[in-house]
């Protein structure tokens, strides 16, 4: 394309830097998410102190976000035999980095909203996998997934469900004290909520 040709002719100019950014966005808008991610990575590697680093980071996050959507939608049909939602996890960490490093960025608020959405979906995925393990009496594996949902995606709207899984897993393992401790945490933090059951 014309952008690539211009970039090849003027690789070190400010003009080329602008083209890299335009290219990143053009790829993203065209649904070419892999190319958008590569272009954003190139820009970020070559221009680490550029004033538009937040923009390039944002587009990279959006590209991973788009790639993760198909999987996250599919997960609610309980199809958890497929690969984990790596793209969703990457989008979450990229948006998180943007919000931490550039809180005043015009892209921070939208990144924050996408993080909330992703946090809820990714925690729900961990719980779905945990229930899958519970049905097979794989209590330790279920416990690990529920703990991940709580620790990594803290504040997700399925937190009560994660705690419920942990209670049942501890009981399955005969760890009554830990089950009771977790039950107290559940009651203290989610007393008004209805706890999801499988």
LOLUM-882685 format. One record per residue: z, x, y of N, C-alpha, C, CB in turn; residue in one letter. Coordinates in steps of 0.001 Angstrom, whole numbers, plus 500000, padded with zeros to 6 digits. Each point is the difference from the previous one (the first is absolute). Glycine has a CB too. Layout:
N
ZXYZXYZXYZXYa...
END
This chain:
198
500000500805498804500000499195501196500000500843501253501175498244498749x498669501103502394499928500688501300501298500747500312498401498243500808x502755501129498873501291500646500265500101501323499252501064497750500347x498587502220498354500095501208499174499087501096500541500552498587497996x498228501025502427499033500971500534500527500651501278498117498665498999x502437500509501894500551500535501255501189500916499724499237497935501214x501601501649497836501173500798499676499592501369499454501291497895499533x497642502123499660499501501258499438499473500927501098499420498794497872x499958500614503170499425500819501087501033500507500982497934498702499767x503109500511500467501017500387500995501389499971499370498564499085501866x501678501785497165501232499841499212501298500288500754498638500603498065x501324500191503013501273500401500604500245499417501386499816502067498698x499346497025501712500178499459501345500948498810500009497711500784500575x502751498865500615500821498797500177499192498769499587501293501098501891x497405498991498328499081498928499609500084499775498481498452500571501944x501565500520497303500081499908498539501326499383499566498505502005499796x502547498345500917501321499432499701499964498488500175501127502136500736x498257497419500362499859498569500263499171499340498894500173500421502489x498771500266497084499137499465498946500772499853498688498001501056501107x502842499930498598500819499906498781500829498716500008500099502518499862x500492497189501276500806498776500126499138498754499840501582501213501519x497259498792499161499085498858499909499541499790498557499238500419502366x500504500695496962499536499966498622501073499397499090498548502018500436x502688498401499778501126499477499217500059498482500114501276502144500359x498626497363500878500057498552500240498770499291499418501338500423502096x497477500197498092498752499396499495500048499842498483498729501017501918x501744500008497389500132499923498538500959498883499611499533502466499812x501595497473500894501002498974499689499411498598500187501842501579500707x497491498203500435499420498677500291498908499631499002500521500339502421x498807500671497047498911499780499055500511499807498570498517501362501479x502809498678498352500590499825498673499909501243499134499425497617500163x500195503506500450499898501268499245501331500739500135497468500160500392x503544499304498922501371500473500226500225501449499578500739497669499681x498614502757499218500162501396499570499507500959501085499727499294497593x499087500400502978499445500851501058500867499951501250497698499621499090x502861499204501215500879499869501169501229500895499835499202497626500367x501372502373498431501183500825499720499655501477500118500906498219498475x497939502179500951499569501405500091499780500416501451498927499804497740x500406499328503036499723500302501408501297500110500796497794498809499818x503150500294499919501300500055500685500737501279499631500124497488500012x499858502873498702500668501233499548499401501227500682500487498918497784x498182501111502309499318501121500664500434500084501459498023499760498447x501978499098502226500407499971501412501434500501500156498436498068500418x502468501420498746501418500358500109500228501480499685500612497649499372x498629502875499675500135501416499629499492500900501126499735499396497564x499138500219503062499374500854501014500568499800501402497951499945498625x502716498910501587500504499681501356501458499522499955497654499389500709x503257501420498747501374499507499781500767499620501267500010501419498007x499542499082503143500725499690501248499179499098500930501189502204499806x497719497255499711499134499141500827500772498742500424497925500866498796x501836498649502441500713498788500460499725498756499151499894500949502281x499050499057496927499669498814499205500337500160498515498192499524501635x502732501375498073500452500188498614500559498681499445500520502444500476x500174496798500368500572498722499541498892499035499577501975500325501538x496912499679499217498872499111499684499385500370498643499535499705502472x500241501586497315499415500461498733500940499674498834498774501854501218x502516498324499003500995499675498974499971498507499698501445501924500753x498447497276500289499958498537499859498789499553499178501177499779502209x497643500765498109498785499636499261500139500419498533498605500247502108x501977500914497655500221500457498625500924499011499265499691502430500726x501373497157499954500911499010499418499290498693499702501881501052501232x497279498500499697499238498753499807499067500099498794500118499569502470x499256501591497367499065500185498880500747499893498664498531501485501444x502617499175498454500796499884498769500510498571499819500680502417500208x499689496949500905500482498618499971498927499093499400501459500426502026x497298499736498439498885499190499487499786500253498512498919500052502267x501115501219497337499778500349498596501088499407499112498865502116500716x502340497790499819501116499496499209500022498496499837501247501935500774x497997497361500063500090498534499995499609499363498679499526500079502400x499381500378497020499532499365498757501081500078498945497622500591500540x502972500595499353501030500176498979501208499112500280499223502355499646x501224497646501607501216499247500331499803498509499796500617501763501646x498183497750498609499734498585499745499998499723498497498654499856502129x500775501080497122499882499823498561501358500005499312497767501078500103x503170499668500464501305500152499345500708498663499820500176502280500983x499551496757499895500703498724499882499434499117498890500506500143502424x498463500368496915499580499352498756500667500729498833497766499279501019x503267501477499301500829500727499018499202501030499205501448497985499832x497470502487500766499196501015499329500554501362500382497932498517499996x503068501941499249500646501258500375499652501126499040501853498695501014x497151501065498151499601501045499073499097501023500698500188498367498087x499341501295503098499098500891500726500786501085500729498357498118500267x500909502747500414500652501095500726500934499469501082498017501457499542x503011499282500788500908499547501064499293499968501361501945500952498710x498596498320502242499320499825501298500101501235500884500483497571499854x498894503513499698500058501281500712499503499873501444499666501178497813x499240498086502387499456499870501355500986499283500921497676499960499049x502998499031500424501013499296500791501153500914500350499363497867498898x501054502955500144501090500959500251499594501012501068500796499723497629x497955500763502287499513500967500987499912499365501385498713501185498196x500772497582501867499926499300501291501401499869500596497945498724499239x503029500896499919501380499833500460500528501303500596500378498236498244x499405502888501058500537501273500493499272500471501260500627500599497652x498067499124502450499243500402501199500457499186501215498013500627498558x502108498050501282500480499165501111501426500405500397498531498091499213x502275502223499789501384500415500249500038501276500845500707498946497819x498435502012501828499916501270500748499547499736501429499478501255497874x499537497866502295499494499695501335501112499411500875497696499613499040x503046499427500403501061499328500755501111500986500375499471497843498808x500865503067500259501060500987500275499567501021501038500835499698497676x497940500826502166499553501081500885499491499517501350499431501269497976x499976497538502049499381499491501233500494498582500303497959501432499576x503352498411500652500536498641500209499393499279501212502111500790498957x497384499981502012499405499386501204498500499753499836501740501142501387x497706499208497469498561499820499768499624498520500063499969502074498571x498834497633501970499548498597500000499765499456498586498950500415502228x501051500483496768499771499583498615501300499856499209497792501138500096x503337499169500552501293499983499290500414498586499589500676502030501291x499148496994499592500449498631499700499231499410498819500602499688502417x498085500493497576499204499479498884500350500744498710498134499384501592x502081501920498518500394500790498827501311499475499426498828502022500941x502109497647499948501300499461499575499824498679499241501098501110501985x498048498016498514499741498723499328499382500207498619499696498921502237x499381502009497673499370500290498709501008500608499026497796500344501161x503137500456499359501048500577499154500881498904499399499980502085501411x500346496902499386500831498889499503499272499287498868501068499709502278x497653500011497947499187499342498975499954500855498724498609498886501806x501079502400498362499890500896498851501338500169499282498139501192501163x502928498934499621501334500158499402500303498814499083500788501310502023x498920497476498436500258498810499194499123499966498750500647498776502081x498062501568498077499103499954498860500329501091498977498231499048501490x502058502151498991500285501110499085501332499804499274498683501523501492x502309497919499203501276499695499345499793498916498941501270500630502102x497911498373498221499703498935499034499300500577498771499822498325501879x499314502667498352499332500673498876501035500682499102497932500359501417x503008500379499197501039500679499212500796498982499179500156501822501749x500166497037498864500747498958499274499181499414498855501238499466502104x497464500336498127499136499459498944499981500940498796498581498840501735x501337502464498541500023500984498924501374499988499318498295501430501228x502764498447499576501362499971499442500179498809499051500869501124502087x498631497695498306500091498823499110499223500246498708500236498481502004x498602502178498131499179500353498840500835500830499012497889499961501433x502876501003499106500869500829499149501179499196499448499344502015501345x501214497103499472501144499181499551499606499152498790500902499933502362x497892499504497690499526499163498889499897500790498702498746498600501637x501168502724498494499899500873498819501307500747499734497549500260500448x503532499303500198501323500611499865500003501494500353500504498317498227x498590502091502655499967501395500468500831500062501284497674500446498966x503657499497500844500915499804501136500008501161500999501389498627498487x498561502603501008500045501163500902498750500025500884501367501302498304x497476498435501089498742499974500760500034498885501053498756500916497992x501767497917501620500106498866500933500922500349501168499602498388498100x501507502249501556500988500413501008499373500943501018501836499736498309x497391501227501201499359500971500891499023499335500957500254501727498230x498968497306501283499035499322500868500717499154501047498334499966498120x502718499316501473500750499167500946500688500868501061500360498275498190x500156502882501389500645500927500957498981500525500999501691500661498258x497111499660501261498925500462500894499687498931501040499034501421498153x500878497324501390499708498891500920501033499942501118498935498715498123x502334501515501525501073499911501001500063501240500886501281498556498425x498601502618500970500190501246500755498778500373500834501550500762498215x497261499149501201498792500421500712499528498922500972499355501412498032x500760497314501545499518498888500837501178499181500503497837499915498709x503148500793501832501229499390500505499683498908501029501230502165499595x499375496659500218499761498894500927498886499074499563500800501462501789x498592498815497064498932499119499504500580498631499679498731501977499063x500415496990501005500508498639499808500322499666498543498673499345501980x501090501600497114500358499765498598501208500831499571497604499484499525x503214500918501435501175500812499708500991499319499068499698501041502205x500491497656497972500934499252499141499494500005498553500677498527501959x498016501335497882499415500015498661500195501366499342498306498281500720x501541502798500059500205501355499471501430500161499488498269500901501598x502693498600499171501412500091499597500262499177498739500659500344502405x498693498490497508500150499151498813499484500723498749499761497936501446x499120502742498694499442500785498889500997501083499590497634499557500810x502941501122500194500962501069499715501219499467499251499224501212502050x501268497619498352501160499381499326499669499754498527500735498902502174x498105500486497591499609499674498622499750501268499174498988497849500827x500465503181499813499751501269499292501326500672499642497802500285501227x503138499751499735501325500589499710500685499236498863500216500749502411x499685497931497627500608499199498932499335500312498651500546498172501671x498128501967498345499272500344498777500421501342499433498095498668500832x502310502246500081500443501330499584501493500040499680498190500973501404x502488497878498773501438499939499743500842500645501099499462500019497590x499950500174503583500724500619501133500558498899500899498500502059499924x502557497311499592500554498813500667500500500293501415500636499136497757x500024502022502420500535500345501324498884500109501038501899501212498894x497036499482500736498868500146500927499325498658500261499650502343499182x500275496823499789499433498656500170500833499199500999499097500059497641x502223500031502220500906499272500907499932500543501424501510499539498063x498419501795502073499872500616501336498719499509500678501273502052499217x497640497928500021498706499568500549500034498520500354498827501757498641x501876497439500540500133498565500274500733499787501335500029499499497502x501005501329502749500742499895501277499085500340501180502156500609498816x497013500423501021499048500386501060499028498852500267500187502440499336x499339496945499582499074498867500112500655498845500760498890500684497837x502335498988501777500699498871500644500324500291501460500968499382497784x499387501870502495500363500376501376498784499974500928501855501424499091x497001499026500389498815500151500844499043498811499963500219502414499631x499820496812499298499015498923499857500659498686499619498295501686499338x502909498087501128500736498815499559499280498693500296502067501282500349x497169498669500758499299498763500359498624499875499367501239500037502119x498302501044497251498630499998499456499984499436498590499424501988501413x499444497468498210499818499635498600499427501229499307499628497507500524x501022502904498414499588501200499289498911499633499003502294501036500282x496603499702499798498878499712499102500356500342498559498394500438501874x501269498690497255500169500249498580498622500144499385502188498719499927x497728502027499007498698500125499332499681498722499230500306502501499813x
END
